[in-house]
Amino acid sequence: MPEEDRSLVWKCGCGKTKLKLKGEPFLVANCCCHSCVAAARFLDEKHSSVKDHTSGLIDGLAPFSFFKPNQVELDTELSPELFGCVKVGPKGKPQRQYVKCCGTQFGSAMSACWGLNRNAVFEQDGETKFVPAATPVNIMKKYAFNPDDIPEPSSNMMPFGDMFKVMSIMMNPFGPSVDKAVLQKVTADPTSAEEVPVTWE
């Protein structure tokens, strides 16, 4: 099956929040940076007693999948009240969203792309976990809590080819964009952001 014809599903641990995904993500990566890992740890600890919680970590790193705006469609009725968000430190941006129903880390929707928790991406049947064709690169290695423990393939920042791919999508004024009404539905009130303590400075 051609990659663009493949149907995937993003769903939270309890199944109340779902997205339809058309085609494979244009980029997958595991982020090693303090902020992404600390935010995922915070949410895992906060929801440790929730049976259906889906972690935002895999082998201690934050697994993301990036989709273009025209690859994503809401599959359940959503509203800002259903989402919470966290910021890292008092000056951090409240950009990491999670669903309140089970505490599953969502990721974030931006005008030019969706960055979603890859642990919650499934095949169309909603049961089989999505497995990328290529091994995801462990990016931002130099900002990891323990850089020497990061396995290969890894990159101190982001591989040039991946960075070019992301920037060409993010900065393309003629490319598709996420509808503002949709963005509002999957974005929590930023004033309600919970603060993740900074412990590494």
Solvent accessible surface area in square Angstrom, and as a share of the most:
residue,aa,sasa,rsa
1,M,180,0.80
2,P,75,0.47
3,E,108,0.48
4,E,115,0.52
5,D,81,0.42
6,R,53,0.19
7,S,44,0.28
8,L,2,0.01
9,V,21,0.12
10,W,0,0.00
11,K,41,0.17
12,C,2,0.01
13,G,30,0.29
14,C,44,0.26
15,G,23,0.22
16,K,141,0.60
17,T,4,0.02
18,K,68,0.29
19,L,0,0.00
20,K,98,0.42
21,L,3,0.01
22,K,129,0.55
23,G,1,0.01
24,E,32,0.15
25,P,17,0.11
26,F,31,0.13
27,L,12,0.06
28,V,27,0.15
29,A,4,0.03
30,N,18,0.09
31,C,10,0.06
32,C,1,0.01
33,C,20,0.12
34,H,39,0.18
35,S,33,0.21
36,C,16,0.10
37,V,3,0.02
38,A,10,0.08
39,A,0,0.00
40,A,0,0.00
41,R,103,0.37
42,F,51,0.21
43,L,1,0.01
44,D,33,0.17
45,E,127,0.57
46,K,99,0.42
47,H,17,0.08
48,S,92,0.59
49,S,110,0.71
50,V,55,0.32
51,K,193,0.82
52,D,62,0.32
53,H,36,0.16
54,T,27,0.16
55,S,36,0.23
56,G,3,0.03
57,L,33,0.16
58,I,73,0.37
59,D,141,0.73
60,G,37,0.36
61,L,14,0.07
62,A,1,0.01
63,P,3,0.02
64,F,28,0.12
65,S,0,0.00
66,F,36,0.15
67,F,0,0.00
68,K,79,0.33
69,P,13,0.08
70,N,104,0.54
71,Q,28,0.12
72,V,19,0.11
73,E,103,0.46
74,L,41,0.20
75,D,60,0.31
76,T,41,0.24
77,E,144,0.65
78,L,4,0.02
79,S,36,0.23
80,P,48,0.30
81,E,124,0.56
82,L,82,0.41
83,F,3,0.01
84,G,4,0.04
85,C,2,0.01
86,V,0,0.00
87,K,48,0.20
88,V,18,0.11
89,G,3,0.02
90,P,96,0.61
91,K,196,0.83
92,G,24,0.23
93,K,150,0.63
94,P,45,0.28
95,Q,88,0.39
96,R,30,0.11
97,Q,6,0.03
98,Y,11,0.04
99,V,0,0.00
100,K,114,0.48
101,C,58,0.35
102,C,2,0.01
103,G,0,0.00
104,T,0,0.00
105,Q,4,0.02
106,F,0,0.00
107,G,3,0.03
108,S,25,0.16
109,A,17,0.13
110,M,67,0.30
111,S,69,0.44
112,A,13,0.10
113,C,2,0.01
114,W,4,0.01
115,G,3,0.03
116,L,0,0.00
117,N,2,0.01
118,R,18,0.07
119,N,20,0.10
120,A,0,0.00
121,V,0,0.00
122,F,25,0.10
123,E,38,0.17
124,Q,129,0.57
125,D,91,0.47
126,G,9,0.09
127,E,134,0.60
128,T,70,0.41
129,K,96,0.41
130,F,12,0.05
131,V,107,0.62
132,P,25,0.16
133,A,99,0.77
134,A,74,0.57
135,T,99,0.58
136,P,19,0.12
137,V,35,0.20
138,N,8,0.04
139,I,12,0.06
140,M,46,0.20
141,K,45,0.19
142,K,107,0.45
143,Y,87,0.33
144,A,7,0.05
145,F,63,0.26
146,N,89,0.46
147,P,50,0.31
148,D,140,0.73
149,D,108,0.56
150,I,21,0.11
151,P,80,0.51
152,E,124,0.56
153,P,54,0.34
154,S,29,0.19
155,S,22,0.14
156,N,87,0.45
157,M,84,0.38
158,M,37,0.16
159,P,42,0.26
160,F,166,0.69
161,G,47,0.45
162,D,28,0.15
163,M,76,0.34
164,F,133,0.55
165,K,79,0.33
166,V,24,0.14
167,M,80,0.36
168,S,56,0.36
169,I,33,0.17
170,M,78,0.35
171,M,135,0.60
172,N,69,0.36
173,P,113,0.71
174,F,188,0.78
175,G,27,0.25
176,P,69,0.44
177,S,79,0.51
178,V,10,0.06
179,D,84,0.44
180,K,162,0.69
181,A,55,0.43
182,V,38,0.22
183,L,35,0.18
184,Q,122,0.54
185,K,73,0.31
186,V,1,0.00
187,T,54,0.31
188,A,2,0.01
189,D,78,0.40
190,P,77,0.49
191,T,124,0.72
192,S,65,0.42
193,A,19,0.15
194,E,47,0.21
195,E,81,0.36
196,V,4,0.02
197,P,79,0.50
198,V,57,0.33
199,T,106,0.62
200,W,63,0.22
201,E,188,0.84
